[in-house]
Amino acid sequence: MSDGAGGGPWLLAIDLQRVFGDPTSEWTAPRYAAAAANAVRLAERFGDRSVFTRFVAPAEPTGAWVAYYEGYPWALQPSDAPLYELTDEVAAVATEAATVEAPTFGKWVPQLRAVVGEQPSLVVAGVATDCCVISTVLAAADAGASIRVVTDACAGSSDDNHRKALDVMSLYGPLVTLTTTEEVLAGP
């Protein structure tokens, strides 16, 4: 797999935050703990070639985001609010890695491309498969990135939505392929 930025593939760990890992949150991903544990294993392997993203609320919602946050007013908090922190197990491996924040579902933003390059090889983990992961993966693939989505290092808003999102992303082969944590750790 070509990396576009030299040095091999990058791990992109999407939005492994308290707001998605807390079982009492309206935005919880039910299988967050298992996905985060596998993402941590991957981050230990990728080291400083890991990037962690964080979904954060905009200072002032605009456009369709106004109606979105009318439905979730509790989420309009500053980016340093506890709900937007990486969960403890993820934060422990993210200390040396780059972190990119964005107030959008998709994280294929200029700040991320500045770290990984314009057409990198990405190994993707994170939440929610059916929201921020798919939004990021499809935009990156469309831009020419080569992507492996680690199915057991992702979690959806439900098991059914997780599977549906994986099915859609698999349609983008060979730009997007599906894999598992064990396959990534065993591979080159």
Phi, psi and omega in degrees: 000127177285142183258344177072342183234007181076145174091002178102182184289162176249143168273127175247108181257110190265119165054045178276072190243162180305319184299336179258343181262340182284118182299342179269355181283144174297339183255018183297143171260111189308328180255028182305312186302315180293318179296315180297320179299318178290323177297322177297316178302317179294317180297324177297325179283317185280337178055235184283003172261032176248143174230133178248134177252158176225127171283131177226153178284147175287155177299320180218106180300144177228165177058219181295341178295336178299308179296323179302309182285345170294329177280338182227058184298333179296340182275350179282076180233158179298158184298339179267010177295146181307324183296337181265004176287152170296147177294158188306313184294328179283315179302327181296330179260355184266003187298325182262356186265160174287147175234134180237129177254145175207141178271028181231158177297310179286137181252010177280070186250163181306323180297322178290315180297331177295333179274311190263347183098172185281327181224063185279173166263122183240139169250117191250132174228164172136194183223161337276138183310319186270012178222270186291325180293306183296323179297322180285313184299313183293321178294318180294317179298318180298331179276357176105006176287149174262125191230133169247119177267123183271101191300323182269005173248016175235154176219140180259179177292341172203165178298320181295315180292325175301309181298317179299316180296318177298319178300316179296312181298326180295339178291346183266012177297149004273003178296324180236129173233155179258143181212182177236166178302313181299321179295320178294314182294331181276341186275181180291000000 
